[in-house]
Amino acid sequence: MTADDSLNRLDDDDFPAYTMGRAAEMIGATPGFLRALGEARLITPLRSEGGHRRYSRYQLRVAARARELVDQGTPIEAACRIVILEDQLEEAQRINADYRRRAARAGAPPDLGGPGSA
């Protein structure tokens, strides 16, 4: 891998660029909090060759959202479930918007899947 390849990967939201200590510092949490999120299966950090946890920017955004909820008094298990559901909803909305754009370009009315649809 060249230096240019390494620099380009830093723009990748899924590239595991951050150590546990740096990740915890960035979201204002403790390493134990990040481990708890891993145990709850909200995020699964990749491991370096030496076995150290590495986090991506996407995982840090997810962890930061969970931390917000926990800071508001939500139990960690519930916070993890909320974050998962929010992520699923966002993905479903993105897919729906893409479907509507494609249907509009094709000139067909979108099937919204409501009552009476096949």
C-alpha positions as a printed Julia matrix, in Angstrom:
118×3 Matrix{Float64}:
   0.0    0.0     0.0
   1.4    3.39   -0.98
   1.24   6.56    1.08
  -1.43   7.89   -1.31
  -3.56   4.77   -0.69
  -3.28   5.28    3.06
  -4.31   8.93    2.82
  -7.27   8.12    0.57
  -8.52   5.56    3.11
  -8.77   8.31    5.74
 -11.71   9.71    3.76
 -13.47   6.35    4.07
 -16.11   6.44    6.85
 -15.64   2.71    7.4
 -11.83   2.72    7.65
 -10.8    1.76   11.22
  -8.43   4.66   11.83
  -8.89   5.36   15.54
  -7.51   3.53   18.57
  -9.78   2.9    21.52
  -8.19   5.68   23.56
  -8.46   8.23   20.77
 -12.02   7.14   19.91
 -13.12   7.46   23.53
 -11.52  10.9    23.77
 -13.2   12.06   20.56
 -16.7   11.2    21.78
 -16.12  12.22   25.38
 -16.5    8.72   26.79
 -14.36   6.12   28.48
 -12.8    3.04   26.87
 -15.13   1.03   29.12
 -18.13   2.68   27.47
 -16.83   1.65   24.03
 -16.28  -1.9    25.3
 -19.88  -1.92   26.62
 -21.16  -0.87   23.19
 -19.2   -3.76   21.71
 -20.67  -6.18   24.25
 -24.15  -4.87   23.38
 -23.25  -5.47   19.7
 -23.97  -1.9    18.7
 -20.52  -1.55   17.17
 -17.89  -4.17   16.43
 -14.45  -2.63   16.17
 -11.92  -4.17   13.86
  -8.72  -5.48   15.39
  -5.2   -4.47   14.45
  -2.59  -7.17   13.84
  -1.65  -6.76   17.5
  -5.26  -7.33   18.61
  -6.03  -3.71   19.5
  -9.5   -2.33   18.8
  -9.79   0.15   15.93
 -12.85   2.31   15.26
 -14.13   4.01   12.11
 -15.71   7.44   11.84
 -19.08   5.79   11.24
 -18.69   3.76   14.44
 -17.74   6.91   16.33
 -20.92   8.66   15.16
 -22.98   5.68   16.32
 -21.15   5.59   19.67
 -21.58   9.35   20.13
 -25.34   9.04   19.58
 -25.53   6.22   22.11
 -23.55   8.34   24.57
 -26.04  11.21   24.13
 -28.91   8.89   25.01
 -27.1    7.4    28.0
 -26.22  10.9    29.22
 -29.97  11.67   29.12
 -30.64   8.72   31.43
 -31.46   5.99   28.92
 -30.12   2.56   29.94
 -27.3    1.45   27.64
 -29.22  -1.54   26.26
 -32.17   0.7    25.34
 -29.84   3.35   23.91
 -28.24   0.73   21.67
 -31.65  -0.45   20.45
 -32.75   3.13   19.75
 -29.59   3.82   17.75
 -30.06   0.61   15.75
 -33.68   1.53   14.97
 -32.7    5.09   14.01
 -30.06   3.7    11.66
 -32.54   1.26   10.11
 -35.1    4.02    9.64
 -32.55   6.28    7.97
 -31.56   3.48    5.58
 -35.2    2.69    4.77
 -35.9    6.37    4.05
 -32.84   6.52    1.78
 -33.98   3.43   -0.13
 -37.53   4.82   -0.42
 -36.26   8.16   -1.74
 -34.07   6.36   -4.26
 -37.02   4.22   -5.36
 -39.18   7.32   -5.81
 -36.48   9.07   -7.88
 -36.11   6.04  -10.15
 -39.89   5.71  -10.53
 -40.2    9.41  -11.36
 -37.46   9.15  -14.01
 -39.23   6.14  -15.51
 -42.49   8.11  -15.61
 -44.34   5.58  -13.45
 -46.25   6.53  -10.33
 -44.49   4.99   -7.32
 -46.17   2.08   -5.6
 -46.25   3.19   -2.0
 -47.23  -0.25   -0.72
 -50.32   1.04    1.06
 -53.7   -0.66    1.47
 -54.92  -2.41   -1.65
 -51.49  -2.71   -3.26
 -50.44  -6.11   -4.56
